[in-house]
């Protein structure tokens, strides 16, 4: 049985927010360079996540360098999303 206290408007707003958030995330990802985007997608978004070493082998660098690139990419992504949130405020 459906929840009698469920608010259809809240459900629609939640769904809209989910779509907006996902679109914003992918827009922010698109602003990254190809390697950074690939690292984040493979480390965080892929069904089967790759290890630092697997990505290091792919790019011919050390696992530590991949970690550094991942950290920098996450910071750029975070900044882009925060800037967008500031525009909404």
Gaussian input, Z-matrix of N, CA and C with variables (Angstrom, degrees):
# hf/3-21g

backbone

0 1
 N
 C     1     B1
 C     2     B2     1     A1
 N     3     B3     2     A2     1     D1
 C     4     B4     3     A3     2     D2
 C     5     B5     4     A4     3     D3
 N     6     B6     5     A5     4     D4
 C     7     B7     6     A6     5     D5
 C     8     B8     7     A7     6     D6
 N     9     B9     8     A8     7     D7
 C    10    B10     9     A9     8     D8
 C    11    B11    10    A10     9     D9
 N    12    B12    11    A11    10    D10
 C    13    B13    12    A12    11    D11
 C    14    B14    13    A13    12    D12
 N    15    B15    14    A14    13    D13
 C    16    B16    15    A15    14    D14
 C    17    B17    16    A16    15    D15
 N    18    B18    17    A17    16    D16
 C    19    B19    18    A18    17    D17
 C    20    B20    19    A19    18    D18
 N    21    B21    20    A20    19    D19
 C    22    B22    21    A21    20    D20
 C    23    B23    22    A22    21    D21
 N    24    B24    23    A23    22    D22
 C    25    B25    24    A24    23    D23
 C    26    B26    25    A25    24    D24
 N    27    B27    26    A26    25    D25
 C    28    B28    27    A27    26    D26
 C    29    B29    28    A28    27    D27
 N    30    B30    29    A29    28    D28
 C    31    B31    30    A30    29    D29
 C    32    B32    31    A31    30    D30
 N    33    B33    32    A32    31    D31
 C    34    B34    33    A33    32    D32
 C    35    B35    34    A34    33    D33
 N    36    B36    35    A35    34    D34
 C    37    B37    36    A36    35    D35
 C    38    B38    37    A37    36    D36
 N    39    B39    38    A38    37    D37
 C    40    B40    39    A39    38    D38
 C    41    B41    40    A40    39    D39
 N    42    B42    41    A41    40    D40
 C    43    B43    42    A42    41    D41
 C    44    B44    43    A43    42    D42
 N    45    B45    44    A44    43    D43
 C    46    B46    45    A45    44    D44
 C    47    B47    46    A46    45    D45
 N    48    B48    47    A47    46    D46
 C    49    B49    48    A48    47    D47
 C    50    B50    49    A49    48    D48
 N    51    B51    50    A50    49    D49
 C    52    B52    51    A51    50    D50
 C    53    B53    52    A52    51    D51
 N    54    B54    53    A53    52    D52
 C    55    B55    54    A54    53    D53
 C    56    B56    55    A55    54    D54
 N    57    B57    56    A56    55    D55
 C    58    B58    57    A57    56    D56
 C    59    B59    58    A58    57    D57
 N    60    B60    59    A59    58    D58
 C    61    B61    60    A60    59    D59
 C    62    B62    61    A61    60    D60
 N    63    B63    62    A62    61    D61
 C    64    B64    63    A63    62    D62
 C    65    B65    64    A64    63    D63
 N    66    B66    65    A65    64    D64
 C    67    B67    66    A66    65    D65
 C    68    B68    67    A67    66    D66
 N    69    B69    68    A68    67    D67
 C    70    B70    69    A69    68    D68
 C    71    B71    70    A70    69    D69
 N    72    B72    71    A71    70    D70
 C    73    B73    72    A72    71    D71
 C    74    B74    73    A73    72    D72
 N    75    B75    74    A74    73    D73
 C    76    B76    75    A75    74    D74
 C    77    B77    76    A76    75    D75
 N    78    B78    77    A77    76    D76
 C    79    B79    78    A78    77    D77
 C    80    B80    79    A79    78    D78
 N    81    B81    80    A80    79    D79
 C    82    B82    81    A81    80    D80
 C    83    B83    82    A82    81    D81
 N    84    B84    83    A83    82    D82
 C    85    B85    84    A84    83    D83
 C    86    B86    85    A85    84    D84
 N    87    B87    86    A86    85    D85
 C    88    B88    87    A87    86    D86
 C    89    B89    88    A88    87    D87
 N    90    B90    89    A89    88    D88
 C    91    B91    90    A90    89    D89
 C    92    B92    91    A91    90    D90
 N    93    B93    92    A92    91    D91
 C    94    B94    93    A93    92    D92
 C    95    B95    94    A94    93    D93
 N    96    B96    95    A95    94    D94
 C    97    B97    96    A96    95    D95
 C    98    B98    97    A97    96    D96
 N    99    B99    98    A98    97    D97
 C   100   B100    99    A99    98    D98
 C   101   B101   100   A100    99    D99
 N   102   B102   101   A101   100   D100
 C   103   B103   102   A102   101   D101
 C   104   B104   103   A103   102   D102
 N   105   B105   104   A104   103   D103
 C   106   B106   105   A105   104   D104
 C   107   B107   106   A106   105   D105
 N   108   B108   107   A107   106   D106
 C   109   B109   108   A108   107   D107
 C   110   B110   109   A109   108   D108
 N   111   B111   110   A110   109   D109
 C   112   B112   111   A111   110   D110
 C   113   B113   112   A112   111   D111
 N   114   B114   113   A113   112   D112
 C   115   B115   114   A114   113   D113
 C   116   B116   115   A115   114   D114
 N   117   B117   116   A116   115   D115
 C   118   B118   117   A117   116   D116
 C   119   B119   118   A118   117   D117
 N   120   B120   119   A119   118   D118
 C   121   B121   120   A120   119   D119
 C   122   B122   121   A121   120   D120
 N   123   B123   122   A122   121   D121
 C   124   B124   123   A123   122   D122
 C   125   B125   124   A124   123   D123
 N   126   B126   125   A125   124   D124
 C   127   B127   126   A126   125   D125
 C   128   B128   127   A127   126   D126
 N   129   B129   128   A128   127   D127
 C   130   B130   129   A129   128   D128
 C   131   B131   130   A130   129   D129
 N   132   B132   131   A131   130   D130
 C   133   B133   132   A132   131   D131
 C   134   B134   133   A133   132   D132
 N   135   B135   134   A134   133   D133
 C   136   B136   135   A135   134   D134
 C   137   B137   136   A136   135   D135
 N   138   B138   137   A137   136   D136
 C   139   B139   138   A138   137   D137
 C   140   B140   139   A139   138   D138
 N   141   B141   140   A140   139   D139
 C   142   B142   141   A141   140   D140
 C   143   B143   142   A142   141   D141
 N   144   B144   143   A143   142   D142
 C   145   B145   144   A144   143   D143
 C   146   B146   145   A145   144   D144
 N   147   B147   146   A146   145   D145
 C   148   B148   147   A147   146   D146
 C   149   B149   148   A148   147   D147
 N   150   B150   149   A149   148   D148
 C   151   B151   150   A150   149   D149
 C   152   B152   151   A151   150   D150
 N   153   B153   152   A152   151   D151
 C   154   B154   153   A153   152   D152
 C   155   B155   154   A154   153   D153
 N   156   B156   155   A155   154   D154
 C   157   B157   156   A156   155   D155
 C   158   B158   157   A157   156   D156
 N   159   B159   158   A158   157   D157
 C   160   B160   159   A159   158   D158
 C   161   B161   160   A160   159   D159
 N   162   B162   161   A161   160   D160
 C   163   B163   162   A162   161   D161
 C   164   B164   163   A163   162   D162
 N   165   B165   164   A164   163   D163
 C   166   B166   165   A165   164   D164
 C   167   B167   166   A166   165   D165
 N   168   B168   167   A167   166   D166
 C   169   B169   168   A168   167   D167
 C   170   B170   169   A169   168   D168
 N   171   B171   170   A170   169   D169
 C   172   B172   171   A171   170   D170
 C   173   B173   172   A172   171   D171
 N   174   B174   173   A173   172   D172
 C   175   B175   174   A174   173   D173
 C   176   B176   175   A175   174   D174
 N   177   B177   176   A176   175   D175
 C   178   B178   177   A177   176   D176
 C   179   B179   178   A178   177   D177
 N   180   B180   179   A179   178   D178
 C   181   B181   180   A180   179   D179
 C   182   B182   181   A181   180   D180
 N   183   B183   182   A182   181   D181
 C   184   B184   183   A183   182   D182
 C   185   B185   184   A184   183   D183
 N   186   B186   185   A185   184   D184
 C   187   B187   186   A186   185   D185
 C   188   B188   187   A187   186   D186
 N   189   B189   188   A188   187   D187
 C   190   B190   189   A189   188   D188
 C   191   B191   190   A190   189   D189
 N   192   B192   191   A191   190   D190
 C   193   B193   192   A192   191   D191
 C   194   B194   193   A193   192   D192
 N   195   B195   194   A194   193   D193
 C   196   B196   195   A195   194   D194
 C   197   B197   196   A196   195   D195
 N   198   B198   197   A197   196   D196
 C   199   B199   198   A198   197   D197
 C   200   B200   199   A199   198   D198
 N   201   B201   200   A200   199   D199
 C   202   B202   201   A201   200   D200
 C   203   B203   202   A202   201   D201
 N   204   B204   203   A203   202   D202
 C   205   B205   204   A204   203   D203
 C   206   B206   205   A205   204   D204
 N   207   B207   206   A206   205   D205
 C   208   B208   207   A207   206   D206
 C   209   B209   208   A208   207   D207
 N   210   B210   209   A209   208   D208
 C   211   B211   210   A210   209   D209
 C   212   B212   211   A211   210   D210
 N   213   B213   212   A212   211   D211
 C   214   B214   213   A213   212   D212
 C   215   B215   214   A214   213   D213
 N   216   B216   215   A215   214   D214
 C   217   B217   216   A216   215   D215
 C   218   B218   217   A217   216   D216
 N   219   B219   218   A218   217   D217
 C   220   B220   219   A219   218   D218
 C   221   B221   220   A220   219   D219
 N   222   B222   221   A221   220   D220
 C   223   B223   222   A222   221   D221
 C   224   B224   223   A223   222   D222
 N   225   B225   224   A224   223   D223
 C   226   B226   225   A225   224   D224
 C   227   B227   226   A226   225   D225
 N   228   B228   227   A227   226   D226
 C   229   B229   228   A228   227   D227
 C   230   B230   229   A229   228   D228
 N   231   B231   230   A230   229   D229
 C   232   B232   231   A231   230   D230
 C   233   B233   232   A232   231   D231
 N   234   B234   233   A233   232   D232
 C   235   B235   234   A234   233   D233
 C   236   B236   235   A235   234   D234
 N   237   B237   236   A236   235   D235
 C   238   B238   237   A237   236   D236
 C   239   B239   238   A238   237   D237
 N   240   B240   239   A239   238   D238
 C   241   B241   240   A240   239   D239
 C   242   B242   241   A241   240   D240
 N   243   B243   242   A242   241   D241
 C   244   B244   243   A243   242   D242
 C   245   B245   244   A244   243   D243
 N   246   B246   245   A245   244   D244
 C   247   B247   246   A246   245   D245
 C   248   B248   247   A247   246   D246
 N   249   B249   248   A248   247   D247
 C   250   B250   249   A249   248   D248
 C   251   B251   250   A250   249   D249
 N   252   B252   251   A251   250   D250
 C   253   B253   252   A252   251   D251
 C   254   B254   253   A253   252   D252
 N   255   B255   254   A254   253   D253
 C   256   B256   255   A255   254   D254
 C   257   B257   256   A256   255   D255
 N   258   B258   257   A257   256   D256
 C   259   B259   258   A258   257   D257
 C   260   B260   259   A259   258   D258
 N   261   B261   260   A260   259   D259
 C   262   B262   261   A261   260   D260
 C   263   B263   262   A262   261   D261
 N   264   B264   263   A263   262   D262
 C   265   B265   264   A264   263   D263
 C   266   B266   265   A265   264   D264

   B1=1.4509
   B2=1.5243
   B3=1.3116
   B4=1.4651
   B5=1.5208
   B6=1.2916
   B7=1.4607
   B8=1.5284
   B9=1.3437
   B10=1.4695
   B11=1.5274
   B12=1.3303
   B13=1.4634
   B14=1.5263
   B15=1.3266
   B16=1.4665
   B17=1.5245
   B18=1.2992
   B19=1.4597
   B20=1.5220
   B21=1.3270
   B22=1.4688
   B23=1.5317
   B24=1.3127
   B25=1.4603
   B26=1.5271
   B27=1.3182
   B28=1.4665
   B29=1.5239
   B30=1.3178
   B31=1.4677
   B32=1.5251
   B33=1.3172
   B34=1.4686
   B35=1.5241
   B36=1.3255
   B37=1.4640
   B38=1.5266
   B39=1.3212
   B40=1.4663
   B41=1.5248
   B42=1.3073
   B43=1.4671
   B44=1.5303
   B45=1.3259
   B46=1.4687
   B47=1.5271
   B48=1.3313
   B49=1.4614
   B50=1.5282
   B51=1.3227
   B52=1.4650
   B53=1.5274
   B54=1.3218
   B55=1.4681
   B56=1.5279
   B57=1.3157
   B58=1.4615
   B59=1.5269
   B60=1.3226
   B61=1.4639
   B62=1.5236
   B63=1.3125
   B64=1.4575
   B65=1.5299
   B66=1.3085
   B67=1.4683
   B68=1.5219
   B69=1.3201
   B70=1.4629
   B71=1.5191
   B72=1.3234
   B73=1.4596
   B74=1.5242
   B75=1.3211
   B76=1.4600
   B77=1.5262
   B78=1.3180
   B79=1.4620
   B80=1.5326
   B81=1.3175
   B82=1.4658
   B83=1.5291
   B84=1.3219
   B85=1.4656
   B86=1.5267
   B87=1.3134
   B88=1.4649
   B89=1.5234
   B90=1.3253
   B91=1.4624
   B92=1.5308
   B93=1.3213
   B94=1.4669
   B95=1.5248
   B96=1.3286
   B97=1.4614
   B98=1.5329
   B99=1.3123
   B100=1.4644
   B101=1.5317
   B102=1.3298
   B103=1.4698
   B104=1.5235
   B105=1.3236
   B106=1.4663
   B107=1.5221
   B108=1.3212
   B109=1.4671
   B110=1.5280
   B111=1.3233
   B112=1.4627
   B113=1.5267
   B114=1.3158
   B115=1.4665
   B116=1.5253
   B117=1.3249
   B118=1.4661
   B119=1.5216
   B120=1.3152
   B121=1.4635
   B122=1.5234
   B123=1.3246
   B124=1.4643
   B125=1.5204
   B126=1.3169
   B127=1.4690
   B128=1.5257
   B129=1.3327
   B130=1.4593
   B131=1.5233
   B132=1.3104
   B133=1.4614
   B134=1.5232
   B135=1.2961
   B136=1.4661
   B137=1.5263
   B138=1.3100
   B139=1.4653
   B140=1.5341
   B141=1.3349
   B142=1.4648
   B143=1.5225
   B144=1.3093
   B145=1.4593
   B146=1.5285
   B147=1.3282
   B148=1.4586
   B149=1.5222
   B150=1.3104
   B151=1.4601
   B152=1.5253
   B153=1.3194
   B154=1.4640
   B155=1.5256
   B156=1.3266
   B157=1.4621
   B158=1.5269
   B159=1.3137
   B160=1.4700
   B161=1.5258
   B162=1.3230
   B163=1.4645
   B164=1.5276
   B165=1.3244
   B166=1.4661
   B167=1.5236
   B168=1.3092
   B169=1.4656
   B170=1.5310
   B171=1.3119
   B172=1.4683
   B173=1.5251
   B174=1.3311
   B175=1.4652
   B176=1.5283
   B177=1.3150
   B178=1.4576
   B179=1.5216
   B180=1.3243
   B181=1.4647
   B182=1.5244
   B183=1.3250
   B184=1.4648
   B185=1.5308
   B186=1.3153
   B187=1.4626
   B188=1.5301
   B189=1.3197
   B190=1.4676
   B191=1.5292
   B192=1.3210
   B193=1.4704
   B194=1.5284
   B195=1.3143
   B196=1.4676
   B197=1.5239
   B198=1.3296
   B199=1.4665
   B200=1.5276
   B201=1.3237
   B202=1.4662
   B203=1.5284
   B204=1.3178
   B205=1.4686
   B206=1.5304
   B207=1.3141
   B208=1.4662
   B209=1.5282
   B210=1.3156
   B211=1.4679
   B212=1.5312
   B213=1.3202
   B214=1.4654
   B215=1.5298
   B216=1.3198
   B217=1.4657
   B218=1.5242
   B219=1.3230
   B220=1.4655
   B221=1.5272
   B222=1.3239
   B223=1.4640
   B224=1.5255
   B225=1.3323
   B226=1.4664
   B227=1.5217
   B228=1.3077
   B229=1.4593
   B230=1.5255
   B231=1.3120
   B232=1.4655
   B233=1.5288
   B234=1.3333
   B235=1.4725
   B236=1.5282
   B237=1.3183
   B238=1.4673
   B239=1.5229
   B240=1.3185
   B241=1.4616
   B242=1.5293
   B243=1.3256
   B244=1.4644
   B245=1.5242
   B246=1.3254
   B247=1.4633
   B248=1.5208
   B249=1.3138
   B250=1.4584
   B251=1.5253
   B252=1.3221
   B253=1.4668
   B254=1.5257
   B255=1.3262
   B256=1.4656
   B257=1.5261
   B258=1.3109
   B259=1.4626
   B260=1.5277
   B261=1.3285
   B262=1.4642
   B263=1.5216
   B264=1.3212
   B265=1.4709
   B266=1.5094
   A1=110.37
   A2=116.43
   A3=119.03
   A4=111.02
   A5=115.51
   A6=121.73
   A7=108.68
   A8=117.33
   A9=119.09
   A10=112.68
   A11=116.65
   A12=120.27
   A13=112.38
   A14=116.66
   A15=119.88
   A16=109.63
   A17=114.58
   A18=121.19
   A19=108.31
   A20=118.39
   A21=120.37
   A22=112.39
   A23=117.21
   A24=120.49
   A25=110.72
   A26=116.49
   A27=120.41
   A28=110.48
   A29=116.57
   A30=120.15
   A31=110.74
   A32=116.96
   A33=120.87
   A34=110.18
   A35=116.67
   A36=120.36
   A37=110.77
   A38=115.81
   A39=120.21
   A40=110.37
   A41=117.19
   A42=121.04
   A43=110.74
   A44=116.75
   A45=120.32
   A46=110.78
   A47=116.00
   A48=120.09
   A49=110.60
   A50=116.95
   A51=120.90
   A52=110.71
   A53=116.61
   A54=120.57
   A55=110.75
   A56=116.52
   A57=120.86
   A58=110.34
   A59=116.87
   A60=121.36
   A61=111.04
   A62=116.13
   A63=119.93
   A64=110.49
   A65=116.81
   A66=120.36
   A67=110.47
   A68=117.40
   A69=121.81
   A70=111.02
   A71=116.29
   A72=120.17
   A73=110.25
   A74=117.02
   A75=119.58
   A76=111.66
   A77=117.13
   A78=120.15
   A79=109.88
   A80=116.54
   A81=120.57
   A82=110.12
   A83=117.21
   A84=120.33
   A85=110.88
   A86=116.37
   A87=120.62
   A88=111.89
   A89=116.95
   A90=119.96
   A91=112.22
   A92=116.95
   A93=120.98
   A94=110.42
   A95=115.42
   A96=118.41
   A97=108.37
   A98=115.29
   A99=120.99
   A100=112.81
   A101=116.93
   A102=119.85
   A103=110.92
   A104=117.25
   A105=120.46
   A106=111.04
   A107=115.50
   A108=120.12
   A109=110.38
   A110=116.49
   A111=120.70
   A112=111.00
   A113=116.41
   A114=120.23
   A115=110.16
   A116=117.06
   A117=119.35
   A118=111.81
   A119=116.74
   A120=119.07
   A121=110.99
   A122=116.81
   A123=119.95
   A124=113.53
   A125=117.48
   A126=120.69
   A127=112.54
   A128=118.12
   A129=120.87
   A130=115.09
   A131=118.69
   A132=120.28
   A133=114.56
   A134=117.32
   A135=120.69
   A136=111.14
   A137=114.37
   A138=120.38
   A139=109.60
   A140=115.50
   A141=121.13
   A142=107.50
   A143=115.71
   A144=121.45
   A145=111.14
   A146=115.11
   A147=120.46
   A148=110.34
   A149=115.12
   A150=120.75
   A151=109.56
   A152=114.69
   A153=119.34
   A154=109.89
   A155=116.13
   A156=119.91
   A157=111.72
   A158=117.54
   A159=120.14
   A160=110.49
   A161=116.40
   A162=119.84
   A163=110.96
   A164=116.56
   A165=120.31
   A166=109.91
   A167=116.46
   A168=120.69
   A169=110.62
   A170=116.37
   A171=121.17
   A172=111.26
   A173=116.52
   A174=120.63
   A175=113.99
   A176=117.22
   A177=119.99
   A178=113.67
   A179=115.95
   A180=121.65
   A181=108.10
   A182=116.40
   A183=119.86
   A184=110.92
   A185=115.18
   A186=120.43
   A187=109.88
   A188=116.71
   A189=120.72
   A190=110.55
   A191=117.11
   A192=119.99
   A193=110.27
   A194=117.26
   A195=120.38
   A196=109.47
   A197=116.99
   A198=120.55
   A199=110.38
   A200=116.53
   A201=120.81
   A202=110.99
   A203=116.30
   A204=120.45
   A205=110.82
   A206=115.94
   A207=120.84
   A208=110.25
   A209=116.48
   A210=121.00
   A211=110.68
   A212=116.64
   A213=120.54
   A214=110.89
   A215=116.61
   A216=120.44
   A217=110.87
   A218=117.06
   A219=120.20
   A220=111.09
   A221=116.59
   A222=119.88
   A223=110.94
   A224=117.12
   A225=120.82
   A226=110.55
   A227=115.66
   A228=120.92
   A229=110.44
   A230=116.03
   A231=121.34
   A232=110.76
   A233=116.43
   A234=120.29
   A235=111.12
   A236=116.10
   A237=120.14
   A238=110.63
   A239=116.89
   A240=120.22
   A241=111.34
   A242=117.43
   A243=120.60
   A244=111.03
   A245=116.63
   A246=119.98
   A247=110.17
   A248=115.76
   A249=119.97
   A250=110.53
   A251=116.79
   A252=120.66
   A253=110.36
   A254=116.83
   A255=120.42
   A256=110.72
   A257=116.72
   A258=120.11
   A259=111.59
   A260=115.89
   A261=120.18
   A262=112.46
   A263=116.22
   A264=120.20
   A265=112.42
   D1=141.94
   D2=177.48
   D3=-67.25
   D4=149.18
   D5=178.14
   D6=-68.41
   D7=120.44
   D8=-178.60
   D9=-65.39
   D10=-20.39
   D11=179.85
   D12=-90.74
   D13=-2.41
   D14=-178.31
   D15=-65.40
   D16=135.76
   D17=-179.25
   D18=-104.04
   D19=111.82
   D20=-178.71
   D21=-59.42
   D22=-36.21
   D23=178.93
   D24=-63.86
   D25=-42.24
   D26=178.75
   D27=-63.59
   D28=-38.63
   D29=179.08
   D30=-64.38
   D31=-41.99
   D32=179.09
   D33=-66.59
   D34=-43.07
   D35=178.56
   D36=-61.50
   D37=-41.63
   D38=179.15
   D39=-62.98
   D40=-44.33
   D41=179.54
   D42=-64.06
   D43=-42.13
   D44=177.29
   D45=-61.17
   D46=-42.54
   D47=-179.75
   D48=-64.34
   D49=-40.18
   D50=177.82
   D51=-60.12
   D52=-45.83
   D53=179.48
   D54=-63.97
   D55=-43.36
   D56=179.83
   D57=-63.09
   D58=-45.57
   D59=-178.70
   D60=-62.05
   D61=-43.06
   D62=179.44
   D63=-65.09
   D64=-42.53
   D65=178.64
   D66=-62.70
   D67=-41.06
   D68=179.38
   D69=-64.80
   D70=-41.11
   D71=178.70
   D72=-61.05
   D73=-47.03
   D74=-178.63
   D75=-69.28
   D76=-31.20
   D77=175.30
   D78=-66.97
   D79=-42.33
   D80=178.17
   D81=-65.77
   D82=-40.45
   D83=177.04
   D84=-61.27
   D85=-38.55
   D86=-179.17
   D87=-65.14
   D88=-21.42
   D89=179.81
   D90=-78.88
   D91=-11.65
   D92=179.28
   D93=-82.36
   D94=158.98
   D95=174.22
   D96=-69.25
   D97=161.80
   D98=-172.37
   D99=-57.66
   D100=-43.72
   D101=-178.09
   D102=-65.87
   D103=-45.21
   D104=179.60
   D105=-61.84
   D106=-43.09
   D107=178.74
   D108=-61.95
   D109=-43.90
   D110=179.75
   D111=-62.18
   D112=-41.55
   D113=179.33
   D114=-61.72
   D115=-49.22
   D116=-179.47
   D117=-64.23
   D118=-42.70
   D119=-179.79
   D120=-61.98
   D121=-41.62
   D122=-178.58
   D123=-76.63
   D124=-26.63
   D125=-179.76
   D126=-88.24
   D127=-30.09
   D128=-172.09
   D129=-120.67
   D130=-32.82
   D131=-170.38
   D132=-106.43
   D133=-19.00
   D134=-176.24
   D135=-71.07
   D136=150.27
   D137=175.96
   D138=-59.25
   D139=-49.02
   D140=175.89
   D141=-108.97
   D142=102.26
   D143=-174.82
   D144=-71.67
   D145=141.12
   D146=178.61
   D147=-89.74
   D148=151.88
   D149=176.59
   D150=-81.67
   D151=164.85
   D152=174.60
   D153=-57.36
   D154=-41.04
   D155=-177.95
   D156=-66.51
   D157=-39.28
   D158=178.63
   D159=-62.40
   D160=-41.89
   D161=177.83
   D162=-70.07
   D163=-35.48
   D164=177.23
   D165=-61.33
   D166=-43.60
   D167=178.19
   D168=-63.47
   D169=-40.68
   D170=-179.66
   D171=-61.84
   D172=-41.26
   D173=-175.68
   D174=-98.65
   D175=-2.48
   D176=177.43
   D177=69.14
   D178=34.18
   D179=177.36
   D180=-130.42
   D181=178.99
   D182=179.56
   D183=-80.46
   D184=159.96
   D185=175.70
   D186=-61.90
   D187=-35.11
   D188=177.77
   D189=-62.35
   D190=-39.32
   D191=178.87
   D192=-66.06
   D193=-38.74
   D194=177.03
   D195=-63.11
   D196=-41.51
   D197=178.22
   D198=-60.36
   D199=-42.53
   D200=178.75
   D201=-63.88
   D202=-44.07
   D203=178.87
   D204=-64.09
   D205=-40.24
   D206=178.41
   D207=-62.49
   D208=-45.38
   D209=-179.95
   D210=-61.26
   D211=-45.60
   D212=179.79
   D213=-63.96
   D214=-40.94
   D215=179.83
   D216=-65.68
   D217=-40.04
   D218=177.82
   D219=-64.38
   D220=-37.60
   D221=177.46
   D222=-64.89
   D223=-42.81
   D224=177.81
   D225=-62.95
   D226=-42.25
   D227=179.64
   D228=-63.37
   D229=-45.37
   D230=179.41
   D231=-60.61
   D232=-44.22
   D233=179.01
   D234=-61.47
   D235=-44.39
   D236=-179.60
   D237=-61.65
   D238=-41.68
   D239=-179.46
   D240=-71.37
   D241=-35.15
   D242=177.45
   D243=-68.11
   D244=-39.02
   D245=177.57
   D246=-62.03
   D247=-40.69
   D248=178.81
   D249=-65.54
   D250=-41.29
   D251=179.29
   D252=-64.29
   D253=-36.52
   D254=178.95
   D255=-65.12
   D256=-34.30
   D257=178.27
   D258=-67.38
   D259=-29.62
   D260=-179.92
   D261=-78.79
   D262=-22.67
   D263=-175.71
   D264=-72.17

